[in-house]
Amino acid sequence: MTDCLTGPLCLRFQALCDEIVPGSQMLEIKHKVAQVVCMKTRGQLTSAAIPGEKIILAKAGVQVVVKAAGELDGEGYKRLQNEKMLNIYLDRRPGKKILLRQFPSIRDQWEKGVDLYKFENRLLLSLEPDLKRSPFNPRMIEVEGRQPGQSRLNYPKNAKQIIIIPSSF
């Protein structure tokens, strides 16, 4: 990573960071994982973690509720959510819906006099990668012990299925 920080723009930005907070770094490593699954916009899951490191979990608007023991810490609960979310992603199929519990908008509360409570709504699951940026050397690889295109679901014989398991590019 240090090779990327030697250009004139990076050196200038680092000098500005030093003026604001002396001795600070303009980049910091927040997570280290062996394999990441990219989904939708800003959605990432950890499919292969590095022991002793925190995992990456960005659920892209999907709410995942898991049952866990009371003595489980935040990172342990996050790992359970990651596992469930990874199963949801790898077992997705066209037309699948998920339950979303959300509060009414402030506008609805103001204009319609709606009380503050969580209501349930079934939404179409949309986790397909957006691929707005061109992937470099894209390929299908094994994720969680599953070969590309493999699913745990039994699809009807006439179902059209496209399962994409993106790798880290």
Backbone torsions as a table, in degrees:
resi	resn	phi	psi	omega
1	MET	NA	-28.8	-178.2
2	THR	-65.6	-25.6	177.9
3	ASP	-65.4	-29.1	-178.8
4	CYS	-76.5	-13.8	-172.5
5	LEU	-102.8	17.5	-176.5
6	THR	-103.9	0.2	179.6
7	GLY	-74.1	164.4	-176.8
8	PRO	-62.7	-38.0	179.8
9	LEU	-67.8	-42.4	178.6
10	CYS	-65.6	-40.7	179.5
11	LEU	-64.3	-39.6	177.8
12	ARG	-64.9	-44.9	179.6
13	PHE	-64.4	-39.2	178.1
14	GLN	-64.5	-37.3	177.5
15	ALA	-63.7	-39.9	176.7
16	LEU	-65.3	-39.6	177.1
17	CYS	-62.4	-40.5	179.0
18	ASP	-65.4	-32.6	176.8
19	GLU	-66.5	-38.7	-177.8
20	ILE	-77.9	-51.9	179.5
21	VAL	-131.1	97.2	-177.6
22	PRO	-57.3	135.3	178.7
23	GLY	82.9	2.2	-178.7
24	SER	-81.8	160.9	175.4
25	GLN	-106.8	140.6	-179.6
26	MET	-77.4	-22.0	176.0
27	LEU	-123.3	143.2	175.0
28	GLU	-134.4	147.1	178.0
29	ILE	-87.7	117.3	-178.4
30	LYS	-95.2	-36.3	-176.8
31	HIS	-140.2	150.1	171.9
32	LYS	-134.4	122.3	177.3
33	VAL	-136.8	158.6	-179.5
34	ALA	-82.7	-32.5	-179.7
35	GLN	-149.8	133.7	179.3
36	VAL	-119.3	139.4	172.8
37	VAL	-104.6	121.7	179.6
38	CYS	-96.5	134.3	-179.6
39	MET	-141.6	153.3	175.4
40	LYS	41.0	-157.7	176.5
41	THR	-91.1	122.0	177.1
42	ARG	64.5	24.3	177.0
43	GLY	-105.8	126.2	177.6
44	GLN	-138.4	141.4	176.6
45	LEU	-128.5	150.3	176.6
46	THR	-93.5	118.9	177.6
47	SER	-100.7	-20.0	175.6
48	ALA	-144.0	109.8	-177.7
49	ALA	-89.3	160.0	172.5
50	ILE	-99.5	125.4	-178.4
51	PRO	-54.5	134.0	179.1
52	GLY	86.3	-5.3	-180.0
53	GLU	-108.8	153.1	176.5
54	LYS	-73.1	151.5	179.9
55	ILE	-92.4	165.6	175.3
56	ILE	-100.6	128.2	177.4
57	LEU	-144.6	106.8	173.4
58	ALA	-127.7	109.2	-166.5
59	LYS	-85.8	0.5	175.2
60	ALA	54.1	42.2	174.8
61	GLY	86.5	-0.5	178.8
62	VAL	-91.0	128.6	178.7
63	GLN	-91.8	125.1	-178.8
64	VAL	-116.7	121.1	178.0
65	VAL	-111.2	124.7	177.9
66	VAL	-123.3	147.9	176.3
67	LYS	-88.2	127.9	-176.9
68	ALA	-140.0	157.6	176.4
69	ALA	-66.6	152.1	-177.0
70	GLY	-65.5	-25.9	-177.4
71	GLU	-86.8	6.6	-179.5
72	LEU	-74.8	132.1	179.2
73	ASP	-80.5	176.5	-176.9
74	GLY	-61.0	-42.3	-179.4
75	GLU	-67.7	-37.3	177.9
76	GLY	-65.3	-41.7	177.4
77	TYR	-65.3	-38.8	178.3
78	LYS	-62.6	-38.7	178.5
79	ARG	-66.5	-38.3	176.0
80	LEU	-64.6	-41.9	177.2
81	GLN	-63.2	-40.7	179.4
82	ASN	-61.7	-43.4	179.9
83	GLU	-62.9	-45.1	179.4
84	LYS	-66.6	-41.9	-180.0
85	MET	-64.7	-37.9	177.9
86	LEU	-64.0	-40.2	176.3
87	ASN	-65.7	-40.2	177.0
88	ILE	-61.0	-43.5	-178.1
89	TYR	-67.4	-47.3	-176.0
90	LEU	-72.8	-25.1	-180.0
91	ASP	-101.1	16.4	-177.9
92	ARG	-70.5	156.0	178.0
93	ARG	-147.7	157.3	179.9
94	PRO	-58.4	134.9	177.1
95	GLY	86.7	-1.4	-179.5
96	LYS	-68.6	137.5	-179.9
97	LYS	-115.5	151.5	178.2
98	ILE	-124.4	157.4	178.7
99	LEU	-90.3	126.8	178.8
100	LEU	-119.2	124.8	176.9
101	ARG	-106.8	121.5	-176.8
102	GLN	-144.1	159.5	175.6
103	PHE	-82.5	152.7	174.2
104	PRO	-66.4	154.9	-179.5
105	SER	-68.0	158.8	177.9
106	ILE	-61.6	-36.9	178.8
107	ARG	-61.3	-46.2	178.2
108	ASP	-64.0	-37.3	178.3
109	GLN	-63.4	-41.0	-176.9
110	TRP	-75.6	-52.3	-173.3
111	GLU	-77.1	-37.5	-174.8
112	LYS	-103.5	-3.2	179.9
113	GLY	66.9	29.8	-178.4
114	VAL	-74.2	136.5	177.7
115	ASP	-73.0	159.7	178.8
116	LEU	-83.7	103.5	177.3
117	TYR	-151.6	158.5	176.9
118	LYS	-87.6	127.2	175.8
119	PHE	-111.0	155.9	-177.4
120	GLU	-101.2	142.4	-179.9
121	ASN	-143.2	136.7	176.6
122	ARG	-95.6	122.3	-178.9
123	LEU	-117.7	150.9	176.1
124	LEU	-67.9	129.6	179.7
125	LEU	-72.6	123.6	-177.7
126	SER	-132.8	93.7	-178.3
127	LEU	-120.2	11.1	-177.8
128	GLU	-64.1	138.7	178.2
129	PRO	-63.7	140.5	-175.8
130	ASP	-79.1	-26.5	177.9
131	LEU	51.4	37.3	176.3
132	LYS	-65.8	-33.6	176.5
133	ARG	-97.6	141.3	-178.2
134	SER	-70.2	120.2	177.9
135	PRO	-66.7	142.8	176.7
136	PHE	-93.1	120.1	179.1
137	ASN	54.3	56.4	-179.8
138	PRO	-67.5	145.7	179.9
139	ARG	-159.0	160.9	177.6
140	MET	-96.5	130.4	179.8
141	ILE	-135.5	169.0	179.4
142	GLU	-71.2	135.6	176.6
143	VAL	-130.2	126.9	178.3
144	GLU	53.7	39.5	178.0
145	GLY	75.7	5.8	179.2
146	ARG	-105.4	135.7	176.3
147	GLN	-74.9	157.2	178.6
148	PRO	-55.3	132.2	179.3
149	GLY	85.4	-3.1	-179.3
150	GLN	-88.3	138.5	180.0
151	SER	-137.0	157.5	177.9
152	ARG	-85.4	-9.7	-176.4
153	LEU	-85.5	150.8	172.8
154	ASN	-97.1	104.5	-179.0
155	TYR	-82.8	148.4	170.8
156	PRO	-62.0	151.6	-176.0
157	LYS	-62.1	-28.7	-178.3
158	ASN	-90.8	2.0	-177.8
159	ALA	-75.5	137.1	174.6
160	LYS	-92.0	122.6	-177.3
161	GLN	-128.9	137.2	174.1
162	ILE	-130.0	113.3	179.4
163	ILE	-116.7	116.9	-179.6
164	ILE	-109.2	125.7	175.9
165	ILE	-115.0	94.0	-177.3
166	PRO	-73.0	150.3	177.3
167	SER	-102.5	177.1	171.6
168	SER	-73.7	129.1	-172.7
169	PHE	-87.9	NA	NA
